Amino acid sequence: MSETKEIHIALAGNPNCGKSSLFNVLTGAHQKVGNFPGVTVEKHEGYLDYKGYRIRVVDLPGTYSLTPYSPEEIVTREYLIKERPDVVVNVLEGSNLERNLLLTTQLMELEVDFLVALNMMDEVQEKGIVIEIKQLQKLLGCHIVPTSAKKKTGLDSLLDHIIRVSRKDIEIRKNKLFFRPGLEDSVEKITALLSHQKELGGFNSRWLAIKLLENDREVYQEVQQFPVWLKVELALQEAIRECERMHDSDPEVLITEDRHAFIRGAMKECVRQPVGAKATVTDYIDMVVLNRVLGLPIFLLVVWAIFHLTFTLGSPVMGGLQFLFGLITSTISPLLPNETLRSIVIDGIMAGVGGVLVFLPNIVLLFIGLSFLEASGYMARAAFVIDRVMHRFGLHGKSFIPMITGFGCSIPAIMATRTLKSPTDRLATIMIIPFMSCGAKLPVYVLLTGAFFAPDMAANVMFGIYLLGIGVGLWTALLLKSTVLKTDSEPFVMELPPYRWPTPASVLFQAKVKALMYVKKAGTLILSAVIIIWAASNYPRHAVLDAQRLAETSAIMQSGISASEKDQQRRAVEVKIKSRQLEYSLAGRAGKVLEPLIRPLGFDWRIGIALVTGLAAKEVVVSTMGTIYSLGQTEGVPMDLKSILRHDPSFSRATALSLMVFVLLYMPCVAAIGVMKKEVGKWRPVILYSAYSLSVAWVLSFIVYRIALLIA
C-alpha cells in the first residue's frame, strides 16, 4: 500500500469573499480551531483526503492586503513567509474582482506558488458578468479555477489543480507585474543587492526590495541587521530622489498607483459588465438601511431583536441545564462522605463552574446572531450608519469596527485599532473599547436579569446595559478628543459587500468556536479560580465556631422536639455557623476591608470579593458568587445561584442593576490591560485609564442604585 502524501495549503482572501465557506466545504467535520502563536487571531485548520493525498488546509484571516497594519495582515504575511505552504489558494469574489485583486498583486510580488479560486461564480452568472478567465490567467501568471462554495461546484477541479501545482506539473509564471520605468530600475537594483546576502535566503529578494521602497517597518528591521544594508540604504535614497525628480512623488505612492493601474487594466481587458444593469436586491435594501433618518433606528432594532431572541430561545435550554446540574449535585452529594471534599465539589466546583456553564445557550445564541449579521454584509452597513454619529464624538466609522469586535473580546478589539492611521484616533478608540460589553460580561447580565426580571424585561434591561456601554465609550471619546487628544479624524472609506444569505454551516461553525472557547475557559481558568476562592473562603478555620456548631447541633438532637423541628433548627445553625466562618476566612476579611468603599453602591463584602476576582476574567464574577453564596446554604435551600440571590435579603433588584453597571464599566481583565499597555507603549495612560474607569463605574453605579431604590 503506497504511503499517503501530505500537501499543505493556505486559503488567502479578502473578508466576505466566501473563503471560510470554501474552507468548511472542503474540510467538513475535520477541523480544529486555536490561535496563531503569540496573538489572539483565530487559526482555523482542517484536512481532507483526496486521490491518495492528505491535504492540510489552513484558513488564513481575511485581509485586504499584506501591509502589516492589522493583526490579521501581520498573521497572514508571517504565515506565508515563514510557514511556506506548498500551495496558496487565493480566493477571489467573482463579482467584486477589482477590490479582491489588490491582495493578488501582492501574492504575485511574494512569488509564492499560488492559484486562484474564482469563487461565487453562481452570483457572477446571475448578474450577467462575463470574465475572460484564460486572458486573466495570462495576466496573473497563475491558473484560475471557477468555484462556488455555496453550490459546491468546481471543488474537484480546484483540488486537482492544487495537486498539480504542488507537484510542479503546472508552470507558474511569476513577476507578471512590473512598475513604471525608473521605479522598476530601482526595484531591480535593490533586488540584485539583496540577492547576494545569503542570510536573507528565506525571503524573496524582489519582494524585500518592493517593501523597502514602500517604507515597510518590519522589512526595514529585518534587512538592517546585515552588512548589505549600507549599500541598500544608498540605493533607497537614490530611488527616492529619482522618483521625486521624475514623478514628483515618493516610491510608496507610485507602487500603489502602479498596482491599481495593473488591476484596472486587467479589469478592462478581462471583465465585461452587463449593459444597463438593473438595481439589485442589495441596492433596494440599502435604500432603507442606509437612509439618514431610518438607518440608526433600524440598527438599534436589529440588535434589540437579537437580545430578545437570545433570552426567548435560551431560557428553556438554560433551565434544562440548571435542572441537570441540580440533579448531578443531588446525586453525587451523598456519595461524598468527607465534609471537606463534599464542600469542594458541591460548594466550589459545581456552584462555581456549573454556575457559569448554564449560560452557554445564551452566549451561543448571541454569537449566532452577531455572526449572521457579519456574514450577511449588514455589519459593514452598521459601521457606515454609525459613522455620522461617531463624527460628533471626534471619531469615525472605522473606530466602530474594533468597538463591535469588543462585544466578543477586548483583546483582539484593542489589537484591531492598528488599522487606524491617526495615533490620536487609535489611542481614543483603545480607551473606549473596554466599555463595550465583551462576551465574558454576558454571564453576569444573564444571571442578574434572569434572577430579578421577567424574560421580556430581562432582554430590554440587557439591551440597555449594552447601550450604556456604548454611550459611556462615546462620551469618553468626546472628552479625550476635545482635550488631550484634540485632532481631526481621518476620512472614513469602507467597502460595502453585497447582501448574502449566510450558509448555516459557516454561522454555526463560528458559534461553535466561541462556545468551545467558553467551555475551555470554564474548565481551566475558571476552575482554577473557583478552587482558590473556595480555599480562601474556608480557611483559616475558626476552632471556636466548629466547637459551637457541634455543641448546638448536639443539644438540638438531644432535645425532645419533633424530628422535623430538629432538622429545621439544625439547618439554621449550619447557616449561621457557615456565614460566620465565611466572614472569618481570608476572603471574608479582604471583603470586609473593601465593603466601606462599595456599600454606597448596594454591595456587601461578598460582591466585593467577586469584583476583585473578576479582574482575572469577568466570568469569574459569577463563579465567585456561586461559590461564596452557596457556602451559606444547606440541603433544604434551592441550589441554583439565581434562586439563592432572589432569597438573599441583602440582594435586591436595585443591587442587581448597580452590579451590572459596575461590571460593565470597571477595569477590564488583566490580559486586556496587558495588551492595552503593549499597544499604547506606556504604563501611564493605562494607569490613568484604570483610575478613570473605576471612578466612572462607581459614580454611575451609585446613581443607578439610588434611582432604582427610589422607583422601588
C-alpha positions, 0 to 999 in steps of 0.5 A: 500500500503506497504511503499517503502524501501530505500537501499543505495549503493556505486559503488567502482572501479578502473578508466576505469573499466566501473563503471560510465557506470554501474552507468548511466545504472542503474540510467538513467535520475535520477541523480544529480551531486555536490561535496563531502563536503569540496573538489572539487571531483565530487559526482555523485548520482542517484536512481532507483526503483526496486521490491518495493525498492528505491535504492540510488546509489552513484558513488564513484571516481575511485581509485586504492586503499584506501591509502589516497594519492589522493583526490579521495582515501581520498573521497572514504575511508571517504565515506565508513567509515563514510557514511556506505552504506548498500551495496558496489558494487565493480566493477571489469574489467573482463579482467584486474582482477589482477590490479582491485583486489588490491582495493578488498583486501582492501574492504575485510580488511574494512569488509564492506558488499560488492559484486562484479560486474564482469563487461565487461564480453562481452570483457572477452568472446571475448578474450577467458578468462575463470574465475572460478567465484564460486572458486573466490567467495570462495576466496573473501568471497563475491558473484560475479555477471557477468555484462556488462554495455555496453550490459546491461546484468546481471543488474537484477541479480546484483540488486537482489543480492544487495537486498539480501545482504542488507537484510542479506539473503546472508552470507558474509564471511569476513577476507578471507585474512590473512598475513604471520605468525608473521605479522598476530600475530601482526595484531591480537594483535593490533586488540584485543587492539583496540577492547576494546576502545569503542570510536573507535566503528565506525571503524573496529578494524582489519582494524585500526590495518592493517593501523597502521602497514602500517604507515597510517597518518590519522589512526595514528591521529585518534587512538592517541587521546585515552588512548589505544594508549600507549599500541598500540604504544608498540605493533607497535614497537614490530611488527616492530622489529619482522618483521625486525628480521624475514623478514628483512623488515618493516610491510608496505612492507610485507602487500603489498607483502602479498596482491599481493601474495593473488591476484596472487594466486587467479589469478592462481587458478581462471583465465585461459588465452587463449593459444597463444593469438593473438595481439589485436586491442589495441596492433596494435594501440599502435604500432603507438601511442606509437612509439618514433618518431610518438607518440608526433606528433600524440598527438599534432594532436589529440588535434589540431583536437579537437580545430578545431572541437570545433570552426567548430561545435560551431560557428553556435550554438554560433551565434544562441545564440548571435542572441537570446540574441540580440533579448531578449535585443531588446525586453525587452529594451523598456519595461524598462522605468527607465534609471537606471534599463534599464542600469542594465539589458541591460548594466550589466546583459545581456552584462555581463552574456549573454556575457559569456553564448554564449560560452557554445557550445564551452566549451561543445564541448571541454569537449566532446572531452577531455572526449572521449579521457579519456574514450577511454584509449588514455589519459593514452597513452598521459601521457606515450608519454609525459613522455620522454619529461617531463624527460628533464624538471626534471619531469615525466609522472605522473606530466602530469596527474594533468597538463591535469586535469588543462585544466578543473580546477586548483583546483582539478589539484593542489589537484591531485599532492598528488599522487606524492611521491617526495615533490620536484616533487609535489611542481614543478608540483603545480607551473606549473599547473596554466599555463595550460589553465583551462576551465574558460580561454576558454571564453576569447580565444573564444571571442578574436579569434572569434572577430579578426580571421577567424574560421580556424585561430581562432582554430590554434591561440587557439591551440597555446595559449594552447601550450604556456601554456604548454611550459611556465609550462615546462620551469618553471619546468626546472628552479625550478628543476635545482635550488631550487628544484634540485632532481631526479624524481621518476620512472614513472609506469602507467597502460595502459587500453585497447582501448574502444569505449566510450558509448555516454551516459557516454561522454555526461553525463560528458559534461553535468556536466561541462556545468551545472557547467558553467551555475551555475557559470554564474548565481551566481558568475558571476552575482554577479560580473557583478552587482558590476562592473556595480555599480562601473562603474556608480557611483559616478555620475558626476552632471556636465556631466548629466547637459551637456548631457541634455543641448546638447541633448536639443539644438540638438532637438531644432535645425532645422536639419533633424530628422535623423541628430538629432538622429545621433548627439544625439547618439554621445553625449550619447557616449561621455557623457557615456565614460566620466562618465565611466572614472569618476566612481570608476572603471574608476579611479582604471583603470586609476591608473593601465593603466601606468603599462599595456599600454606597453602591448596594454591595456587601463584602461578598460582591466585593470579593467577586469584583476583585476576582473578576479582574482575572476574567469577568466570568469569574464574577459569577463563579465567585458568587456561586461559590461564596453564596452557596457556602451559606446554604444547606440541603433544604435551600434551592441550589441554583445561584439565581434562586439563592440571590432572589432569597438573599435579603441583602440582594435586591433588584436595585443591587442587581442593576448597580452590579451590572453597571459596575461590571460593565464599566470597571477595569477590564481583565488583566490580559486586556490591560496587558495588551492595552499597555503593549499597544499604547507603549506606556504604563501611564495612560493605562494607569490613568485609564484604570483610575478613570474607569473605576471612578466612572463605574462607581459614580454611575453605579451609585446613581443607578442604585439610588434611582432604582431604590427610589422607583422601588 
